[in-house]
Amino acid sequence: MKTFIARPAGAWIVLAILFVSGCATTEISSPKADGRRAAYVEPGPPEGFGRLSDERRKFAEALAHYSVGKIHEWRREGSEALKEWREVIRLDPSRSELRERIAQEYFHRQDYKGAAEVLEIAVRQDPKSVASWNLLAIAYRSDRQFDKAVEAAEKAIRLDRGIFPAYQILFEAAIEQGNLGKARKALDRAAAQKSDDSRFWLRLADLYSALGAREPKLEIRKEEIIRFYDRAVALQPDEPDLLTHVADYHVQTQNTPRAIELYLKILEIRPNALNIREKLALSYVLEGRKKEAIQVFEEIVKREPLRSQIYKIYLFMGELHEDLKNFDEALANFRRSLGANPDQLTPYLRIAMLELHNKRPENAIKQLDAANEKFPNTFQVRFLHGLVYSDLKEYARAVESFEQALKLVQSADEGKEKNGDGQAPGDSKTMIGDAGKKGDGEGKPAIKTDGFFHFCYGAALERNGQFEQAVVQFQKALELNPDYADAYNYLGFMYADKNIKLDEATHLIERALDYEPENGAFLDSMGWVFFRQGKLDQALTYLRRAIKFIRNEDAVVFDHLGDVYLQMGNPSQAVAQYEKAAELDPQNKSFREKLENARRAISNPAPASSSVAPAQ
């Protein structure tokens, strides 16, 4: 089988060069009339052969080197191509387009010295070339020759005051030298120019923004930055990429209304830009316009129902519906998210929390059991198990779940469970809401306990009759969160209820009231401490205020008030309070017993006392 060798197009250029160089040619005579061919005639050398001018010779050699360079380029032999092209520049420095190409090749190779050498030739050949001076400044700056970079940039600016990269070189050189004031002046010089190039104003605004973020003392006003961005938009009002850039800046600077306007305009130009729809939805969320955010997310789902990460949008919509108290819609979206990607923890947790909120704790337990099968030994699942069992008043199982969660944290601290995603540790509340937001099971966030965890654990222990262990957990909660008003109150009330450490109880509840002076539960606790101390007038004052400020009527507060009235010798008022307590909690036998005792005290005027006596 015959084969042939493909020759690069550049090879034909070499032949053309030989022709240009004046090589001898062969002349063929025309056929004779009788059909016989004449013999070849070898002509003499053309005029001037062997006596080429230097200019013509250099031009021919330059073309030859250029052609060989093209062959090397075709073979992807960049270094060899550069050597040939450097010879072209040496022989014929007038070729500006080739100079710039060679310089760009050096830039690509990060050989900034080589780029500078070529560009130095270029500016000597054409000292009025703005592009060459500008590229030379960039080469010097990249090679950290800042003085030369500034000099070249200034020459570019003198030739064209509207060439922004030169101002950027001045800016960057000043930054490198630590002279932020000088960097500001470079930008101010650029700002004073006139330019119809939107990129000029866009890049200027970007640099002002970066400088202001780096040094607030320079007092670069956001309004000035926005003015430059607005100039860019005015010059290219229908350029989606530019509009996106400016809209993103407005989001970063918390000017989301303007960002929303720009995102909406982009969607008029590119209605299928789903990334812009996502940004628009998130901007609506930042503005608290959650219904509109949901509508945008629904449009994304409608336009691309099979997108790879659709589960994240369902998850986000579930959270938004939950915030709007659309609990059924929230549940539906969390379930859709789970259906789209079963390998994520968050939907399990959010569904369980909603089931608990909807007074369906048994369903919450089922959801958490399913999560535990999918994600065994997970802190969030164990923690939520504890919360749900507490709601079911199964305090022994709640304590067991909290203990398991705590052991997981301790195990992680000891290095037995390693976290591979590099995330910072998260607290219990945040982790329940944010768990698995990566959504595809590629890693678990690092875990740690916080005040909320130890508060919940302590409450379960106290309800389970484990008083001393509960005290330890509440103290740990306050150690981790010294501003935890609920923990101060709960621990203080525990002491008062046990009729021990009443002075410490008073101090703890006072701390709680410092944070929330009109909290009905805290006021009730303080009233109960005064009752235990025998300070009935103060107790009565606080308990009356507790009833005024309590969010939802609480049987315990009316029970406490009944005890105070009975102890003060006012059984009629005590009966009224016990009746209210029994009405709110008809299953509580203690309330009914106190009510009967108070009624007997009315019919029998002999001195009566509360079944829960104050301290003597």
VENUR-V681912 format. One record per pair of residues at least 24 apart in sequence whose C-alpha atoms are under 10 Angstrom apart, sorted by the first residue. I is the first residue (numbers start at 1). J is the second residue. Records with the same first field share a line. If there is no record, write none. Layout:
# VENUR-V681912
I: J + J
This chain:
# VENUR-V681912
7: 71
8: 70 + 71 + 72 + 74 + 75
9: 67 + 70 + 71 + 74
10: 64 + 66 + 67 + 68 + 69 + 70 + 71 + 72 + 74
11: 64 + 67 + 68 + 70 + 71
12: 67
13: 63 + 64 + 66 + 67 + 68 + 70
14: 60 + 63 + 64 + 65 + 66 + 67 + 68
15: 64
16: 60 + 63 + 64
17: 59 + 60 + 61 + 62 + 63 + 64 + 67
18: 60 + 64
19: 60
20: 56 + 57 + 59 + 60 + 63
21: 49 + 50 + 52 + 56 + 57 + 59 + 60 + 61
22: 46 + 47 + 48 + 49 + 50 + 52
23: 49 + 50
24: 49
55: 91 + 92
57: 91
58: 88 + 90 + 91 + 92
59: 88 + 91 + 92
60: 88 + 91 + 92
61: 87 + 88 + 91 + 92
62: 86 + 87 + 88 + 89 + 90 + 91 + 92 + 93
63: 87 + 88 + 91 + 92
64: 88
65: 89 + 91
66: 98
78: 105 + 106 + 109
79: 105 + 106 + 109
81: 105
82: 106
86: 114 + 118
89: 118 + 121 + 122
90: 118 + 121
93: 118 + 121 + 122 + 124 + 125 + 126
94: 121 + 122 + 125 + 126
95: 122 + 125
96: 121 + 122 + 123 + 125 + 126 + 129 + 132
99: 132
100: 131 + 132 + 135
103: 132 + 135 + 136 + 139
104: 135 + 139
106: 139
107: 135 + 138 + 139 + 142
110: 139 + 142 + 143
111: 139 + 142 + 143
112: 136 + 138 + 139 + 140 + 141 + 142 + 143 + 144
113: 139 + 140 + 142 + 143 + 145
114: 139
115: 139 + 140 + 143
116: 140 + 142 + 143
123: 152
127: 155 + 156 + 159
128: 155 + 156 + 158 + 159 + 160
129: 155 + 156 + 159 + 160
130: 155 + 156 + 157 + 158 + 159 + 160 + 163 + 166
131: 156 + 159 + 160 + 163
132: 156
133: 157 + 159 + 166
134: 163 + 164 + 165 + 166 + 167 + 169
135: 165 + 166
137: 165 + 166 + 169 + 170
138: 165 + 166 + 168 + 169
140: 169
141: 169 + 170 + 172 + 173 + 176
142: 169
144: 173 + 176
145: 173
146: 170 + 172 + 173 + 174 + 176 + 177
147: 173
149: 173
150: 174
157: 190
161: 189 + 190 + 192 + 193 + 194 + 195
162: 190 + 191 + 192 + 193 + 194 + 195 + 196 + 197 + 200
163: 190 + 193 + 195 + 197 + 200
164: 190 + 191 + 193 + 195 + 197 + 199 + 200 + 201 + 203 + 204
165: 200 + 203 + 204
166: 190
167: 191 + 204
168: 203 + 204 + 207
171: 207 + 211
172: 207
175: 211
180: 211 + 212 + 214 + 215 + 218
181: 211 + 215 + 218
183: 207 + 208 + 211
184: 208 + 211 + 212 + 218 + 220
187: 211
191: 228
195: 231 + 232 + 235
196: 231 + 232 + 234 + 235 + 236
197: 231 + 232 + 235 + 236
198: 228 + 229 + 230 + 231 + 232 + 233 + 234 + 235 + 236 + 237 + 239 + 242
199: 229 + 231 + 232 + 233 + 235 + 236 + 242
200: 228 + 229 + 231 + 232
201: 225 + 227 + 228 + 229 + 230 + 231 + 232 + 233 + 235
202: 226 + 228 + 229 + 230 + 231 + 232 + 233 + 242 + 245 + 246
203: 228 + 229 + 232
204: 228 + 229 + 232
205: 229 + 230 + 231 + 232 + 246 + 249
206: 245 + 246 + 249
209: 249
222: 253
225: 249
226: 250
233: 262
237: 262 + 265 + 266
238: 265 + 266 + 268 + 269
239: 266 + 269
240: 265 + 266 + 267 + 268 + 269 + 270 + 273 + 276
241: 266
242: 266
244: 276 + 279
247: 279 + 280
248: 279 + 283
250: 283
251: 279 + 282 + 283 + 286
254: 283 + 286 + 287
255: 283 + 286 + 287
256: 280 + 282 + 283 + 284 + 285 + 286 + 287
257: 283 + 284 + 286 + 287
258: 283
259: 283 + 284
260: 284 + 287
272: 300 + 303 + 304
273: 300
274: 299 + 300 + 301 + 303 + 304
275: 300
278: 313
282: 316
285: 320
289: 320
290: 317 + 320 + 321 + 323 + 324
291: 317 + 320 + 321 + 324
293: 317 + 320
294: 318 + 320 + 321
306: 340
308: 340 + 341
309: 337 + 340 + 341 + 439 + 440
310: 336 + 337 + 340 + 341
311: 335 + 336 + 337 + 338 + 339 + 340 + 341 + 342 + 344 + 347 + 439 + 440
312: 336 + 337 + 338 + 340 + 341 + 437 + 438 + 439 + 440
313: 337
314: 338 + 339 + 340 + 347
315: 346 + 347 + 350 + 437 + 439
316: 437
318: 347 + 350 + 351
319: 347 + 350 + 433
322: 350 + 354
327: 351 + 354 + 355 + 357 + 358
328: 354 + 358
330: 354
331: 355
337: 439
338: 439
341: 439 + 440 + 441
342: 371 + 374 + 439 + 440 + 441
343: 371 + 374 + 375 + 436 + 439 + 440 + 441 + 442
344: 371 + 374 + 375 + 435 + 436 + 437 + 438 + 439 + 440 + 441 + 442 + 443
345: 371 + 372 + 374 + 375 + 378 + 380 + 381 + 432 + 434 + 435 + 436 + 437 + 438 + 439 + 440 + 441 + 444
346: 371 + 380 + 381 + 431 + 432 + 433 + 434 + 435 + 436 + 437 + 438 + 439
347: 371 + 433 + 434 + 435 + 436 + 437 + 439
348: 372 + 374 + 381 + 435 + 436
349: 380 + 381 + 384 + 385 + 431 + 432 + 433 + 434 + 435 + 436
350: 432 + 433 + 434 + 435
352: 381 + 384 + 385 + 388
353: 384 + 387 + 388 + 432 + 433
355: 388
356: 384 + 387 + 388 + 391 + 392
357: 388
359: 391 + 392
360: 388 + 392
361: 385 + 387 + 388 + 389 + 390 + 391 + 392
362: 388 + 389 + 392
363: 388
364: 388 + 389
365: 389
375: 441
377: 404 + 405 + 407 + 408
378: 404 + 405 + 408 + 409 + 444 + 447
379: 404 + 405 + 406 + 407 + 408 + 409 + 428 + 431 + 432 + 435 + 444 + 446 + 447 + 448 + 449
380: 405 + 428 + 429 + 431 + 432 + 433 + 435 + 447
381: 405 + 432 + 435
382: 406 + 408
383: 428 + 429 + 432 + 453 + 456 + 457
384: 428 + 432
386: 453 + 456 + 457 + 460
387: 453 + 456 + 457 + 460
389: 460
390: 456 + 457 + 459 + 460 + 461 + 463 + 464
391: 460
393: 460 + 463 + 464
394: 460 + 463 + 464
395: 457 + 459 + 460 + 461 + 462 + 463 + 464 + 465
396: 460 + 461 + 463 + 464 + 465
397: 460 + 464
398: 456 + 457 + 459 + 460 + 461 + 464
399: 456 + 457 + 458 + 459 + 460 + 461 + 462 + 463 + 464 + 466
400: 457 + 460 + 461
401: 457
402: 453 + 454 + 456 + 457 + 458 + 460 + 461
403: 457
405: 448 + 449 + 453
406: 448 + 449 + 453 + 454 + 457
408: 447 + 448
409: 446 + 447 + 448 + 449
410: 447 + 448 + 449
412: 446 + 447 + 448
413: 446 + 447 + 448
417: 446
418: 444 + 445 + 446
419: 443 + 444 + 445 + 446 + 447
420: 444 + 445 + 446
421: 445 + 446
422: 446
423: 447
425: 449
426: 450
427: 451 + 452 + 453
428: 452 + 453 + 454
429: 453
449: 476 + 477 + 480
450: 476 + 477 + 478 + 479 + 480 + 481
451: 475 + 476 + 477 + 478 + 479 + 480 + 481 + 482 + 483 + 484 + 487
452: 477 + 478 + 480 + 481 + 484 + 486 + 487
453: 477
454: 478 + 480 + 487
455: 484 + 486 + 487 + 490 + 491
456: 487
458: 487 + 490 + 491
459: 487 + 490 + 491 + 494
462: 490 + 491 + 494
467: 494 + 495 + 498
470: 494
471: 495
483: 511 + 512 + 515
484: 511 + 512 + 515
485: 509 + 510 + 511 + 512 + 513 + 514 + 515 + 516 + 522
486: 511 + 512 + 513 + 515 + 516 + 521 + 522
487: 511 + 512
488: 512 + 513 + 522
489: 513 + 521 + 522 + 523 + 524 + 525 + 526
490: 521 + 522 + 525
492: 522 + 525 + 526 + 529
493: 521 + 522 + 524 + 525 + 526 + 527 + 528 + 529
494: 525
495: 529
496: 525 + 526 + 527 + 528 + 529 + 530 + 531 + 532 + 533 + 614 + 615
497: 525 + 528 + 529 + 532 + 612
498: 532
499: 528 + 529 + 531 + 532 + 533 + 613 + 614 + 615
500: 529 + 532 + 615
502: 529 + 530 + 532 + 533 + 615
503: 529 + 533
505: 529
506: 530
517: 549
518: 545 + 546 + 548 + 549 + 550
519: 545 + 546 + 548 + 549 + 550 + 551
520: 544 + 545 + 546 + 547 + 548 + 549 + 550 + 551 + 552 + 553 + 554 + 557
521: 546 + 547 + 549 + 550 + 551 + 554 + 556 + 557
522: 546 + 549 + 550
523: 547 + 548 + 549 + 550 + 557
524: 549 + 550 + 556 + 557 + 558 + 560 + 561
525: 557 + 560
527: 557 + 560 + 561 + 564
528: 557 + 560 + 561 + 563 + 564 + 614
529: 614 + 615
530: 564 + 614 + 615
531: 560 + 561 + 563 + 564 + 567 + 612 + 613 + 614 + 615
532: 564 + 612 + 613 + 614 + 615 + 616
533: 613 + 614 + 615 + 616
534: 564 + 567 + 613 + 614 + 615 + 616
535: 564 + 614 + 615
536: 563 + 564 + 565 + 567 + 568 + 614
537: 564 + 565 + 568
539: 564 + 565
540: 564 + 565 + 568
553: 580 + 581 + 584
554: 580 + 581 + 584 + 585
555: 579 + 580 + 581 + 582 + 583 + 584 + 585 + 586 + 588 + 591
556: 580 + 581 + 582 + 584 + 585 + 591
557: 581
558: 582 + 584 + 591
559: 590 + 591 + 594 + 595
560: 610 + 612
562: 591 + 594 + 595 + 598 + 610
563: 594 + 598 + 609 + 610 + 611 + 612 + 613 + 614
564: 609 + 610 + 612 + 613 + 614
565: 598 + 609 + 610
566: 594 + 597 + 598 + 601 + 607 + 608 + 609 + 610 + 611
567: 607 + 608 + 609 + 610 + 611 + 612 + 613 + 614
568: 607 + 608 + 609 + 610
569: 601 + 602 + 605 + 606 + 607 + 608 + 609 + 610
570: 598 + 601 + 602 + 607 + 608 + 609
571: 595 + 597 + 598 + 599 + 600 + 601 + 602 + 603 + 605 + 607 + 608 + 609 + 610
572: 598 + 599 + 601 + 602
573: 598
574: 598 + 599 + 601 + 602 + 610
575: 599 + 600 + 601 + 602
